[in-house]
Amino acid sequence: MWILALGATLLTAAAPARAVSPPEPPKGLSAPPQATPMPVFELPVVNGTKARSTDLRDKVTVIRFWATW
């Protein structure tokens, strides 16, 4: 009886270690392509000024494009 209790304890203790191990990487996948710099552009702003990509260098930027079609 104590052997069953010992076995159950060991299995319970080993389960978290198995769940924490990192998954195997999928086969056949390659690394993403190398990042390229943002192209230079200039866009009109609602207040009449221009937004330039050079003004955004070294800043986190989200550009949202939308249309009313």
PDB file as gemmi writes it, atoms N, CA and C in Angstrom:
CRYST1    1.000    1.000    1.000  90.00  90.00  90.00 P 1                      
ATOM      1  N   MET A   1       0.820  -1.183   0.000  1.00  0.00           N  
ATOM      2  CA  MET A   1       0.000   0.000   0.000  1.00  0.00           C  
ATOM      3  C   MET A   1       0.869   1.253   0.000  1.00  0.00           C  
ATOM      4  N   TRP A   2       1.930   1.247   0.790  1.00  0.00           N  
ATOM      5  CA  TRP A   2       2.783   2.426   0.838  1.00  0.00           C  
ATOM      6  C   TRP A   2       3.507   2.646  -0.483  1.00  0.00           C  
ATOM      7  N   ILE A   3       3.721   1.572  -1.254  1.00  0.00           N  
ATOM      8  CA  ILE A   3       4.359   1.706  -2.570  1.00  0.00           C  
ATOM      9  C   ILE A   3       3.440   2.484  -3.518  1.00  0.00           C  
ATOM     10  N   LEU A   4       2.138   2.215  -3.456  1.00  0.00           N  
ATOM     11  CA  LEU A   4       1.191   2.960  -4.289  1.00  0.00           C  
ATOM     12  C   LEU A   4       1.163   4.436  -3.895  1.00  0.00           C  
ATOM     13  N   ALA A   5       1.197   4.699  -2.606  1.00  0.00           N  
ATOM     14  CA  ALA A   5       1.209   6.086  -2.139  1.00  0.00           C  
ATOM     15  C   ALA A   5       2.489   6.798  -2.582  1.00  0.00           C  
ATOM     16  N   LEU A   6       3.614   6.104  -2.515  1.00  0.00           N  
ATOM     17  CA  LEU A   6       4.882   6.682  -2.953  1.00  0.00           C  
ATOM     18  C   LEU A   6       4.859   6.947  -4.458  1.00  0.00           C  
ATOM     19  N   GLY A   7       4.336   6.001  -5.226  1.00  0.00           N  
ATOM     20  CA  GLY A   7       4.238   6.179  -6.681  1.00  0.00           C  
ATOM     21  C   GLY A   7       3.339   7.348  -7.052  1.00  0.00           C  
ATOM     22  N   ALA A   8       2.199   7.468  -6.379  1.00  0.00           N  
ATOM     23  CA  ALA A   8       1.285   8.579  -6.649  1.00  0.00           C  
ATOM     24  C   ALA A   8       1.937   9.912  -6.291  1.00  0.00           C  
ATOM     25  N   THR A   9       2.685   9.936  -5.198  1.00  0.00           N  
ATOM     26  CA  THR A   9       3.372  11.164  -4.793  1.00  0.00           C  
ATOM     27  C   THR A   9       4.428  11.558  -5.816  1.00  0.00           C  
ATOM     28  N   LEU A  10       5.197  10.592  -6.296  1.00  0.00           N  
ATOM     29  CA  LEU A  10       6.236  10.884  -7.284  1.00  0.00           C  
ATOM     30  C   LEU A  10       5.631  11.364  -8.603  1.00  0.00           C  
ATOM     31  N   LEU A  11       4.544  10.750  -9.037  1.00  0.00           N  
ATOM     32  CA  LEU A  11       3.889  11.186 -10.274  1.00  0.00           C  
ATOM     33  C   LEU A  11       3.318  12.590 -10.136  1.00  0.00           C  
ATOM     34  N   THR A  12       2.751  12.874  -8.987  1.00  0.00           N  
ATOM     35  CA  THR A  12       2.195  14.204  -8.747  1.00  0.00           C  
ATOM     36  C   THR A  12       3.304  15.252  -8.703  1.00  0.00           C  
ATOM     37  N   ALA A  13       4.428  14.918  -8.120  1.00  0.00           N  
ATOM     38  CA  ALA A  13       5.545  15.861  -8.025  1.00  0.00           C  
ATOM     39  C   ALA A  13       6.199  16.084  -9.384  1.00  0.00           C  
ATOM     40  N   ALA A  14       6.203  15.076 -10.248  1.00  0.00           N  
ATOM     41  CA  ALA A  14       6.848  15.196 -11.557  1.00  0.00           C  
ATOM     42  C   ALA A  14       5.972  15.912 -12.576  1.00  0.00           C  
ATOM     43  N   ALA A  15       4.676  15.977 -12.370  1.00  0.00           N  
ATOM     44  CA  ALA A  15       3.767  16.586 -13.347  1.00  0.00           C  
ATOM     45  C   ALA A  15       4.054  18.068 -13.589  1.00  0.00           C  
ATOM     46  N   PRO A  16       4.259  18.903 -12.558  1.00  0.00           N  
ATOM     47  CA  PRO A  16       4.546  20.316 -12.828  1.00  0.00           C  
ATOM     48  C   PRO A  16       5.844  20.526 -13.601  1.00  0.00           C  
ATOM     49  N   ALA A  17       6.859  19.724 -13.344  1.00  0.00           N  
ATOM     50  CA  ALA A  17       8.117  19.863 -14.069  1.00  0.00           C  
ATOM     51  C   ALA A  17       7.913  19.590 -15.551  1.00  0.00           C  
ATOM     52  N   ARG A  18       7.062  18.687 -15.870  1.00  0.00           N  
ATOM     53  CA  ARG A  18       6.782  18.360 -17.261  1.00  0.00           C  
ATOM     54  C   ARG A  18       5.984  19.477 -17.921  1.00  0.00           C  
ATOM     55  N   ALA A  19       5.086  20.107 -17.197  1.00  0.00           N  
ATOM     56  CA  ALA A  19       4.252  21.166 -17.753  1.00  0.00           C  
ATOM     57  C   ALA A  19       5.045  22.448 -17.981  1.00  0.00           C  
ATOM     58  N   VAL A  20       6.133  22.674 -17.243  1.00  0.00           N  
ATOM     59  CA  VAL A  20       6.907  23.906 -17.341  1.00  0.00           C  
ATOM     60  C   VAL A  20       7.926  23.854 -18.472  1.00  0.00           C  
ATOM     61  N   SER A  21       8.306  22.686 -18.930  1.00  0.00           N  
ATOM     62  CA  SER A  21       9.333  22.592 -19.958  1.00  0.00           C  
ATOM     63  C   SER A  21       8.853  23.251 -21.254  1.00  0.00           C  
ATOM     64  N   PRO A  22       9.753  23.942 -21.973  1.00  0.00           N  
ATOM     65  CA  PRO A  22       9.346  24.638 -23.197  1.00  0.00           C  
ATOM     66  C   PRO A  22       8.954  23.656 -24.294  1.00  0.00           C  
ATOM     67  N   PRO A  23       8.014  24.039 -25.138  1.00  0.00           N  
ATOM     68  CA  PRO A  23       7.586  23.139 -26.208  1.00  0.00           C  
ATOM     69  C   PRO A  23       8.649  23.037 -27.296  1.00  0.00           C  
ATOM     70  N   GLU A  24       8.605  21.959 -28.026  1.00  0.00           N  
ATOM     71  CA  GLU A  24       9.520  21.761 -29.150  1.00  0.00           C  
ATOM     72  C   GLU A  24       9.153  22.744 -30.262  1.00  0.00           C  
ATOM     73  N   PRO A  25      10.138  23.365 -30.910  1.00  0.00           N  
ATOM     74  CA  PRO A  25       9.799  24.260 -32.020  1.00  0.00           C  
ATOM     75  C   PRO A  25       9.269  23.455 -33.206  1.00  0.00           C  
ATOM     76  N   PRO A  26       8.298  23.997 -33.933  1.00  0.00           N  
ATOM     77  CA  PRO A  26       7.760  23.281 -35.088  1.00  0.00           C  
ATOM     78  C   PRO A  26       8.836  23.081 -36.150  1.00  0.00           C  
ATOM     79  N   LYS A  27       8.800  21.959 -36.796  1.00  0.00           N  
ATOM     80  CA  LYS A  27       9.782  21.655 -37.831  1.00  0.00           C  
ATOM     81  C   LYS A  27       9.368  22.316 -39.146  1.00  0.00           C  
ATOM     82  N   GLY A  28      10.332  22.734 -39.934  1.00  0.00           N  
ATOM     83  CA  GLY A  28      10.061  23.314 -41.239  1.00  0.00           C  
ATOM     84  C   GLY A  28       9.839  24.816 -41.230  1.00  0.00           C  
ATOM     85  N   LEU A  29       9.951  25.461 -40.073  1.00  0.00           N  
ATOM     86  CA  LEU A  29       9.778  26.913 -40.020  1.00  0.00           C  
ATOM     87  C   LEU A  29      11.144  27.588 -39.979  1.00  0.00           C  
ATOM     88  N   SER A  30      11.235  28.754 -40.590  1.00  0.00           N  
ATOM     89  CA  SER A  30      12.486  29.498 -40.564  1.00  0.00           C  
ATOM     90  C   SER A  30      12.304  30.782 -39.767  1.00  0.00           C  
ATOM     91  N   ALA A  31      13.392  31.449 -39.507  1.00  0.00           N  
ATOM     92  CA  ALA A  31      13.348  32.703 -38.758  1.00  0.00           C  
ATOM     93  C   ALA A  31      12.666  33.780 -39.598  1.00  0.00           C  
ATOM     94  N   PRO A  32      12.044  34.759 -38.959  1.00  0.00           N  
ATOM     95  CA  PRO A  32      11.419  35.843 -39.724  1.00  0.00           C  
ATOM     96  C   PRO A  32      12.477  36.650 -40.468  1.00  0.00           C  
ATOM     97  N   PRO A  33      12.094  37.335 -41.537  1.00  0.00           N  
ATOM     98  CA  PRO A  33      13.074  38.111 -42.300  1.00  0.00           C  
ATOM     99  C   PRO A  33      13.636  39.274 -41.478  1.00  0.00           C  
ATOM    100  N   GLN A  34      14.794  39.725 -41.874  1.00  0.00           N  
ATOM    101  CA  GLN A  34      15.448  40.837 -41.185  1.00  0.00           C  
ATOM    102  C   GLN A  34      14.605  42.101 -41.334  1.00  0.00           C  
ATOM    103  N   ALA A  35      14.490  42.870 -40.272  1.00  0.00           N  
ATOM    104  CA  ALA A  35      13.705  44.105 -40.301  1.00  0.00           C  
ATOM    105  C   ALA A  35      14.377  45.138 -41.202  1.00  0.00           C  
ATOM    106  N   THR A  36      13.565  45.934 -41.868  1.00  0.00           N  
ATOM    107  CA  THR A  36      14.077  47.000 -42.719  1.00  0.00           C  
ATOM    108  C   THR A  36      13.570  48.338 -42.196  1.00  0.00           C  
ATOM    109  N   PRO A  37      14.296  49.409 -42.444  1.00  0.00           N  
ATOM    110  CA  PRO A  37      13.849  50.718 -41.967  1.00  0.00           C  
ATOM    111  C   PRO A  37      12.576  51.169 -42.680  1.00  0.00           C  
ATOM    112  N   MET A  38      11.825  52.013 -42.007  1.00  0.00           N  
ATOM    113  CA  MET A  38      10.600  52.561 -42.578  1.00  0.00           C  
ATOM    114  C   MET A  38      10.965  53.479 -43.748  1.00  0.00           C  
ATOM    115  N   PRO A  39      10.226  53.403 -44.854  1.00  0.00           N  
ATOM    116  CA  PRO A  39      10.523  54.300 -45.977  1.00  0.00           C  
ATOM    117  C   PRO A  39      10.190  55.751 -45.622  1.00  0.00           C  
ATOM    118  N   VAL A  40      10.853  56.661 -46.286  1.00  0.00           N  
ATOM    119  CA  VAL A  40      10.607  58.085 -46.063  1.00  0.00           C  
ATOM    120  C   VAL A  40       9.296  58.464 -46.743  1.00  0.00           C  
ATOM    121  N   PHE A  41       8.413  59.158 -46.006  1.00  0.00           N  
ATOM    122  CA  PHE A  41       7.149  59.616 -46.583  1.00  0.00           C  
ATOM    123  C   PHE A  41       6.719  60.912 -45.923  1.00  0.00           C  
ATOM    124  N   GLU A  42       5.768  61.559 -46.559  1.00  0.00           N  
ATOM    125  CA  GLU A  42       5.206  62.808 -46.050  1.00  0.00           C  
ATOM    126  C   GLU A  42       3.707  62.774 -46.313  1.00  0.00           C  
ATOM    127  N   LEU A  43       2.905  63.020 -45.267  1.00  0.00           N  
ATOM    128  CA  LEU A  43       1.448  62.970 -45.385  1.00  0.00           C  
ATOM    129  C   LEU A  43       0.837  64.267 -44.869  1.00  0.00           C  
ATOM    130  N   PRO A  44      -0.261  64.714 -45.489  1.00  0.00           N  
ATOM    131  CA  PRO A  44      -0.925  65.915 -44.978  1.00  0.00           C  
ATOM    132  C   PRO A  44      -1.669  65.608 -43.679  1.00  0.00           C  
ATOM    133  N   VAL A  45      -1.671  66.570 -42.766  1.00  0.00           N  
ATOM    134  CA  VAL A  45      -2.367  66.456 -41.491  1.00  0.00           C  
ATOM    135  C   VAL A  45      -3.583  67.370 -41.545  1.00  0.00           C  
ATOM    136  N   VAL A  46      -4.589  67.088 -40.741  1.00  0.00           N  
ATOM    137  CA  VAL A  46      -5.846  67.835 -40.749  1.00  0.00           C  
ATOM    138  C   VAL A  46      -5.625  69.330 -40.532  1.00  0.00           C  
ATOM    139  N   ASN A  47      -4.663  69.708 -39.703  1.00  0.00           N  
ATOM    140  CA  ASN A  47      -4.443  71.130 -39.414  1.00  0.00           C  
ATOM    141  C   ASN A  47      -3.646  71.855 -40.499  1.00  0.00           C  
ATOM    142  N   GLY A  48      -3.350  71.185 -41.619  1.00  0.00           N  
ATOM    143  CA  GLY A  48      -2.670  71.820 -42.740  1.00  0.00           C  
ATOM    144  C   GLY A  48      -1.172  71.601 -42.785  1.00  0.00           C  
ATOM    145  N   THR A  49      -0.582  71.059 -41.731  1.00  0.00           N  
ATOM    146  CA  THR A  49       0.856  70.793 -41.733  1.00  0.00           C  
ATOM    147  C   THR A  49       1.123  69.444 -42.389  1.00  0.00           C  
ATOM    148  N   LYS A  50       2.388  69.061 -42.429  1.00  0.00           N  
ATOM    149  CA  LYS A  50       2.775  67.775 -43.007  1.00  0.00           C  
ATOM    150  C   LYS A  50       3.368  66.883 -41.919  1.00  0.00           C  
ATOM    151  N   ALA A  51       3.025  65.620 -41.948  1.00  0.00           N  
ATOM    152  CA  ALA A  51       3.630  64.626 -41.057  1.00  0.00           C  
ATOM    153  C   ALA A  51       4.710  63.909 -41.852  1.00  0.00           C  
ATOM    154  N   ARG A  52       5.927  63.935 -41.348  1.00  0.00           N  
ATOM    155  CA  ARG A  52       7.057  63.322 -42.054  1.00  0.00           C  
ATOM    156  C   ARG A  52       7.554  62.111 -41.271  1.00  0.00           C  
ATOM    157  N   SER A  53       7.937  61.087 -42.003  1.00  0.00           N  
ATOM    158  CA  SER A  53       8.456  59.885 -41.346  1.00  0.00           C  
ATOM    159  C   SER A  53       9.771  60.166 -40.635  1.00  0.00           C  
ATOM    160  N   THR A  54      10.515  61.139 -41.101  1.00  0.00           N  
ATOM    161  CA  THR A  54      11.785  61.463 -40.442  1.00  0.00           C  
ATOM    162  C   THR A  54      11.555  62.043 -39.049  1.00  0.00           C  
ATOM    163  N   ASP A  55      10.389  62.656 -38.804  1.00  0.00           N  
ATOM    164  CA  ASP A  55      10.068  63.180 -37.474  1.00  0.00           C  
ATOM    165  C   ASP A  55       9.733  62.060 -36.487  1.00  0.00           C  
ATOM    166  N   LEU A  56       9.466  60.869 -36.989  1.00  0.00           N  
ATOM    167  CA  LEU A  56       9.050  59.750 -36.144  1.00  0.00           C  
ATOM    168  C   LEU A  56      10.196  58.809 -35.784  1.00  0.00           C  
ATOM    169  N   ARG A  57      11.396  59.089 -36.264  1.00  0.00           N  
ATOM    170  CA  ARG A  57      12.525  58.192 -35.993  1.00  0.00           C  
ATOM    171  C   ARG A  57      12.739  58.015 -34.497  1.00  0.00           C  
ATOM    172  N   ASP A  58      13.053  56.781 -34.115  1.00  0.00           N  
ATOM    173  CA  ASP A  58      13.336  56.400 -32.722  1.00  0.00           C  
ATOM    174  C   ASP A  58      12.148  56.610 -31.793  1.00  0.00           C  
ATOM    175  N   LYS A  59      10.936  56.625 -32.339  1.00  0.00           N  
ATOM    176  CA  LYS A  59       9.717  56.727 -31.537  1.00  0.00           C  
ATOM    177  C   LYS A  59       8.802  55.563 -31.903  1.00  0.00           C  
ATOM    178  N   VAL A  60       8.092  55.040 -30.919  1.00  0.00           N  
ATOM    179  CA  VAL A  60       7.099  54.003 -31.188  1.00  0.00           C  
ATOM    180  C   VAL A  60       5.924  54.685 -31.868  1.00  0.00           C  
ATOM    181  N   THR A  61       5.525  54.177 -33.036  1.00  0.00           N  
ATOM    182  CA  THR A  61       4.501  54.838 -33.836  1.00  0.00           C  
ATOM    183  C   THR A  61       3.491  53.827 -34.340  1.00  0.00           C  
ATOM    184  N   VAL A  62       2.222  54.165 -34.249  1.00  0.00           N  
ATOM    185  CA  VAL A  62       1.155  53.358 -34.834  1.00  0.00           C  
ATOM    186  C   VAL A  62       0.493  54.215 -35.896  1.00  0.00           C  
ATOM    187  N   ILE A  63       0.472  53.717 -37.121  1.00  0.00           N  
ATOM    188  CA  ILE A  63      -0.176  54.436 -38.216  1.00  0.00           C  
ATOM    189  C   ILE A  63      -1.426  53.660 -38.580  1.00  0.00           C  
ATOM    190  N   ARG A  64      -2.550  54.320 -38.516  1.00  0.00           N  
ATOM    191  CA  ARG A  64      -3.831  53.662 -38.797  1.00  0.00           C  
ATOM    192  C   ARG A  64      -4.394  54.226 -40.097  1.00  0.00           C  
ATOM    193  N   PHE A  65      -4.551  53.357 -41.073  1.00  0.00           N  
ATOM    194  CA  PHE A  65      -5.139  53.746 -42.350  1.00  0.00           C  
ATOM    195  C   PHE A  65      -6.602  53.336 -42.349  1.00  0.00           C  
ATOM    196  N   TRP A  66      -7.481  54.196 -42.813  1.00  0.00           N  
ATOM    197  CA  TRP A  66      -8.893  53.865 -42.886  1.00  0.00           C  
ATOM    198  C   TRP A  66      -9.504  54.604 -44.065  1.00  0.00           C  
ATOM    199  N   ALA A  67     -10.645  54.147 -44.483  1.00  0.00           N  
ATOM    200  CA  ALA A  67     -11.347  54.773 -45.606  1.00  0.00           C  
ATOM    201  C   ALA A  67     -12.841  54.745 -45.324  1.00  0.00           C  
ATOM    202  N   THR A  68     -13.582  55.609 -45.993  1.00  0.00           N  
ATOM    203  CA  THR A  68     -15.032  55.693 -45.777  1.00  0.00           C  
ATOM    204  C   THR A  68     -15.794  55.106 -46.954  1.00  0.00           C  
ATOM    205  N   TRP A  69     -15.307  54.122 -47.578  1.00  0.00           N  
ATOM    206  CA  TRP A  69     -15.975  53.528 -48.715  1.00  0.00           C  
ATOM    207  C   TRP A  69     -17.071  52.697 -48.232  1.00  0.00           C  
TER     208      TRP A  69                                                      
END                                                                             
